[in-house]
Amino acid sequence: MLDWPLLSLLIWLPIVAACVVALVGSAQPGLVRPLALVGALVVLGLSVVLYLGFDTGTSAYQFQEKAPWISAFNVYYHLGVDGFALPLIMLTALIGVLVIIGGWGIKDRVHLYMAAFLVLEGLMVGVFAAMDALLFYVFFEAMLVPMFLIIGIWGGPNRIYATIKFFLFTFFGSVFMLIALIWMYLQSGSFEITDLHSLPIDLHAQILIFLAFLIAFAVKIPMWPVHTWLPDAHVEAPTGGSVVLAAVMLKIGGYGLVRFSLPITPDAAAALDWLVIGLSLVAITYIGFVALAQSDMKKLIAYSSISHMGFVTLGLFLAFAIARNSGELKGAGLGMSGAMVQMISHGFISAAMFSAVGVLYDRAHSREIKSYGGVANTMPWFAVFAVLFFMANSGLPGTSGFVGEFMVIIAAFHANFWFAFVAATTLLLGAAYSLWLVKRVFYGEVGNQKVAGLKDLTGREWVVLTTLAAFILAVGVWPFPLIEMMEASVQDLMMHIVESKLK
């Protein structure tokens, strides 16, 4: 194993690169984009090194770094990765490169735009790598700032409303998490996440802590009914902001449930699993119908994201229902693995769909479905990619969108037939709103003169869309490397949830 601080490099290198880009930008604007791209590519390369040195046969945290931070409160700068964190860090690094390439055409304060995304990338890696709960919280809160600026400065006409709503929702949820972390620190004297995993807590306190975590992470996912900030944020955000928000930031909510809620409060999770499963099924079905009613492409994708992220929370909490139904956990690991695969898959697919909408918006300056028609006649190569992405979003076999949802639905059969039946409706709803959009935007006669004048993909757009298409197909055809990466961590989490933490 490497003995140099790989995780610290992954966190701080993009932040340092952001400072360089911001400083160089005013004096040498021509260097901004290449410098930002080099910084993002180095981070991607380091993430590949991390993967190559990762041992998939153990659930232990690897590449650990630990140093005193706030000694008076026993707080450490402690980093490490396991099978849950590694794929999310790699996803973050890949999306970071694609966002820089996709934002090449930005003309307003380019150096600050690129710097904001590089800072955001480093902070998101910090969230996934943190092994100290207070360090996790600091990264968790700090990443709101660059995203707030990205939407607020480079967003649409209602960007101020969207940024304030985004900030208030997410900050409101994280206050509850901080209260829970402080309470557990007073009981254990430690903010180490692994120490909190073994902390005995009575059921009443567990329920309160579980609800505090659920509020914090449900807003981030987002789960119904605390989802209303997401469509506004997506509609007003620039394309790069929507890509990062959907592909990575939403996954931090699911990651928080895996890292905190399930292992720290398993008894409360077992007692309240009906709540999370119920909210997940509502999100999958009701929000699917809401997506079907949208006329704005970005809003349709945003609501689609909420529906598909419902599979993540459903898969994570099926274990308790399976245990009650059959007396064993057969199928529970499948649900958890499916939830993690769904997170990564949704990262690729949502990034691809928002990138595709961005390609159209850059040319026609409209997100309304009715503004298009017959795009495949003037942009045939673009249409090939876009149709693939929307079909993957509807769960087409052979794409990554099928794998995670299928695993969760199969696991749901072990818990309750009706869970699986309701969850499976997303296959119909997803196909309905995806095909409806594809038909009206890409096929038929050319809708208007603006569509008739559209030009097909540029070189940079080819790079972004081809990369995302390759990963969507690769995970869809051969998901084994991804599943293998997280298998040991899934089994370790299963051991945590079957072991009572009651005092």
N, C-alpha and C positions, 0 to 999 in steps of 0.2 A: 504493500500500500504506500502511496505517495506520502512523504513526510513534510510537504510544504502546504501552506494554508490555502488550499484550493477554494474552500467555501468563502473565505474572506475575500479572495480575489474576485470571485463571482459576484459578491455583493458590492465591493467598493470600487472595483475597476470601472464599471459603467458610470458610477457617480463621479469619479475622478475625470473620466472621459467627458462627462457632461460639463464639468467646470472648465475643462480645456476648450470645448466647443463654444461655450458661452463667452469665454474671454477672447478667443480668436475671432469669433463671429463678426464683431464690429470692425476689426482691422482688416481681416482677410475673409470676406464672405464666401469666396470661392472654395475655401478649404473646409467649410462647415459640414457639408454633406459627406465628403470622403472620410473626414475624421470621425464623424458619428458612425458611419458604416464600419470602419475599421474597429472601433470600440465594440460595436455589437457583434461583429464576426469573431473577435478574440473571446468574448464571453461565450459565444456558441461553441467555439473550439474547446474552451475549458470545460464546458458541460459534457462534451464528448469524452474528454479525458476522465471526467468524473464517472461517466457510465462505464468506460473500459476498465476502470479500477474497482468497480463496485462488485461485491460478492453477493450474488442472488441467493445463495444457500443459507443465509442467516438473516434473522430479523433485527440483529443488533444495529445500533446507530454506527455509521462509518464516517471516516474523514472528520473525526471530532476535533474541535478546537475549543479550549476553555481557558479563560483568564478572568481574574477579579475585575468587576466593573463598579458596583456600589457596595463596598465591603460592609458598611454599616447595616445594610439590610440583606446581606448574604445573596446579592445579585451578581450573576456572572455573565460575561460575554461568552456564551456557550453555543456552539454550532455543531450540527451533525445531520446526516441524512439516512433515511431508511427507504424501504420500497414504496412508501407512499409519497415521500418528498421528492425523490429523484426524478420520476417522470414529469412532475409538475415543474421542477426547475429546468429540465430540458425543454419543455413546452414554452416556458417563459423566454428562454434564450433564443429559441427559433422564432417566436413571434416578434421578439425585439428586432431581429435582423429584417424581417419582412415589413415591419412598420416603418423602419428607416428607409427601406427601398420604396415602399408605397408612398411615403411622404416626400419624395424627391421633388415633386412639383410645387410644394408649398412655397409661397413667395413672401408671406407676411412674417417678419421676425423669425426667420428660419433657424437661426442659432439657438434661440430660446425654445422653439418647438422641438428641435432635436435633443436639446439638453433635458427638457422635461421628460421625454420618453426614456432617456438613458437613466435618469434618476429613478423614475418609476420602476424600471426593470431591476435595478439593484435592490430597491426596497422590497419588491415582490419576492425576489430570491431570498432575502433576509427573513421574510415571513415563513417560507417553507423550510429554511435551514435552522431556525431558532430552536434551541432546546431549553432555554430559560423562558418562563412564561411572561416575565416582565419585558424581556427583549422582544418576544413575539408581539406583545401589545404595542411596543414602541414602533416596530416596523408596520404593524397592522394599521396604526393611526397615521403614521408619517406618509404612507403611500396615498392617502386621500389628498394630500396637498398638491402633488404634481398633476393628478387627474382633475382636481378642482380647477387648476390653472389651464389645463388643456381644453376642457370644455368651456370655461369662462372666457378665454382669450380667442380661441380659434373655432368656437362653436357657432351655431346658427343664431337666428334673430332672437329667440327666447332663451339664450344660453344662461343668462343670469338667474332666471327662475329655475332652470334645470340644475344648475350647479348648487344653488342654495338647497333645493330639495334633496339632491344627492348627498350633500354634506350633512344635513340635519338628520336624515334617515339613518345613515351609516354611523354617525357620531352618537346618536341616541342609543343604538343597539350596543355599541362598544362600551358605553358607560356601565351597563349591566355586567359585561364581562369583567371589567376592572374591579367592580365590587366583589364579584365571586373570587377573583384571583387574590385580592387582599384578604378576604376571609380565610381562604385556604392557607395563605402564608402565615396568618396568625395562629393557625392550628398546627402547621408543620414546621414553621421557621425556615421554609425554603420556597423559592420560585422555580426550582428545577422541575420540568415537566415529568420526568421519570419518577421523581419523589412524589408528585401529586398523584401519579397513577397508583401508587401503593398506599395512599392516605385513607385510613378508615373513617367513614362519615356515616352518621345515622340517616335513616330514610328521609325524614323531614328536611334536613339540610341538603341532602342529595337532590331532592326534588327542586328546591329553590335554586341551587347551583345549576342544575340541568336546565331549568327555565331561563336563567340568566344567560347561559351559553346559547340556548336555542334562539332567544331574541337577537343576540348579537350576530349569530351566523345565519339565521333565517333571513335577516335583512340583506346580508351580503350575497346570498345564493341567487336571487331572492325567492323566498317561498310566498305563496298566497297566504294571507292577504297583505303582506308588507312588501309588495312587489311594485307598487305604483310609481316609484322613482325611476325604475329602469327604462320604460319606454321613453319618458321625457329626456333622460340622459342620453340615450342612444340617438334619438331624433336630432338633438342639438349638437352632439359631439361631432368633431371631424372624423373622417373615415378611420384614421389611426386610433383615435380615442375609442371608437366603437369596437374596433378589432381587439384592442388590449382589454377593454372592459369585459367583453363577452368571452374571449378566449382564455383569460387568466384570472382576472379579478373576481369573477363569479365563483371560480373554483376554490377560492380561499375560504368561502363559507363551508363547502363540503369538507375541505381539508380540516377546518376547525372542529367539525363534528367528529371526525376520525381521531384527531389528536387530543381533544379535550373531552367532549361530551360522553362518548362511548366508554373509554377506558377509565375515566375518573368517576363517573356516576352511572355504572351499569345497572344498579338496582332501580334507580329512578328512570333510566331509559327503558327498562323492561316494564315498569309500571305505566309509563306514558307513551309507549310505542304506538298505541292506537291514535294518539294525537298527531304524531308525525306522519304515520301512514295515511291517516285521513286527509291531512293537509296536502300530502304529496299526490294523492289520487285526485283531489279537487284541482290541483295545479295542472296535472296531466290532461284532465278532461275539459274542465271549464275554460282554462286559459287557451286550450286548443281551439275551442269555439270562438273565443275572443280574437285569436289570430286570424281565424277565417273571415272575420268581419272587417279587417283592416284594409284601407286603400293606400296607405303609405308603406312602401317596401321595408323601410327601416323599422317601423312599428310592428309590422308582421313578423320580422325576424326576431325582434325583441320579445314579443309575446311567445313566439316559438321557443326561445331560449328558456323562458320560465317553465314552459310545459316540459321540455326535455330535461331540465335540471331536476324536475320532480322525480325522475327515475333514480337520480343519485340518492336523494333522501329516502326514497322507498327502498332501494336496494340495501342501504346501510341498516335500516331498522326492521327488515324482514326476519332477522335472526330470532328475535324474541317471539314473534308469532309462530315461526316454524317450530321452536322448542316447545311452546304450549300445545301446538297441534299434534306433533308426532313424538314428543318426548326426547327428541335428539336434534342435532344441529345439521343434519344432512340437507344440503342445499343452501345453508346460510352463507357459507364461504363463497358460493357461486354468486349470491346476491351482492356481497361486498365487493368481490372482484368485478362484477358487472358494473357496480356504481363507479368504481375507479376508472374502468375502461370508458364508461360513458363520459366522465369528466374530461379525459384526454380527447376522446372522439369529438365531443362537443366543442372543445377548444379549436380543433382543426376546422370543423364544419362551419361554426359561427364566424370564425375569422375569414373563411373563404366566402361566405355569403355576404358579409359586410364589405369585403374587398370588392366583390362583384358589383354591389350596389354603388360603391364609390367610383368604380370605372364608369358606370352610366352617368352618375351625377356630375362627374368632372366634364363630361361632354354635353349633357343636355340640361344640367342644373335643375333637375326635378327628381323627386323620389316617388311621385304619384304614379301608381300603376296605370291609370288612364292616360298618362302622358306618352305612353309607349305603344308598341304593337309592331310585330314583324321585325324585331331587332335581329333575328337570325338571318334575315336577308342581307343586312348591311354589315353585320359583325358575326360572321359564321363561327370563327374560332372562339370568340368570346362566348357565344351561345353554347358551344360544346361544354366549356368549363362551367358556366352558370347552371345549365341543366343538370350536370353531374352533381354539383354542390347541393342543389335543391332536392334532387332525388335522394342523395345521401341523408339529407335532413329528414326525409320521410321514412328512412329506415330501409333503403334498398339493399338486399343481400349482395355481398361482395364489397360493400363500403363499410367504413367504421361505424356509421350510424346504426347499422343493423346489430353489430356484435354486442355492445353494452346493453342495449334495450332487450335483446333476446335473452341474454343471461339473467337479467333482472326478472323478466316475465316468467322464465322457467323456475327461478327461485320462488316467485310469488305463488306458483302452483303448489309448492310444498307447504306454504303457509295457509292459503285460502283461495279456493277457485275464483271467488268474486274479485279478489285483489288482482289476480292475473287477468280476469276478463275486463275489468275497468281499465287497467294499465294498457292492455292490448288495443283499446280504442284509439290510442295515439297513432297507431299504424294507419288507421283510416283517416283520422283528422289531419295528421301530418301530410299524408298523400293528398288530401283534399286542398288544404291551403297552399301547399307547394305546387301542385299541378295547376291550380287556378292561377297562381302568379305566373308560372312558366307559360301557360297558354296565352294569357293576355299580353305579356311583355314580349315574348320571343317569337310567337308564331302568328299566322294569319298574314293579312296584307300590311304593308308598311303604314304605320299609323298617321304620320304627318311628315312635313318637310324636314323637321328637325331630326327625326329618326332616319330619314332618307340620306342625310348628310353625315351620319356617324361613321367614324373610322375605326377599324379593328384594332386589336391590342398593340401596344407599344412594347419595346423590349423589356422594360422594367416590369410591366404588367404581366408579361409572359413568365418572368422569373417568379413573381409572387404566386400567381395562380397555378403554375405547374408544380411548384413546391408543395402547396397545400393539397392539390389533387393527388400527388404521389403519396403523401402520408395518409390521406383518407382511404385510398385504395390499398396501401400496404397494410394498415391496421385491419381493414375489412377482409383481406385475403389471408393474412398471416398475423393474427393477434398474439401468438404465443410469446414472442420476446417481451411484450408489454405485460402480459399476465404473469410470466415467470419472474419479471422484475419485482412484482409486488406480492407474490404468493406467500413468501415467508412472513412478511409483515401482516398479511391478512390472517394467517394462522395464529400469529401472536396476538392480534386484536381479538380473535375468537376466544383465546384463552382468558383475556382480560374480562370479556363480557359475561363469561360463565362463572367467574369467580366473584362472589359477593364482596362488596367493600363496606358492608354494614359494620358498625362498631359492635 
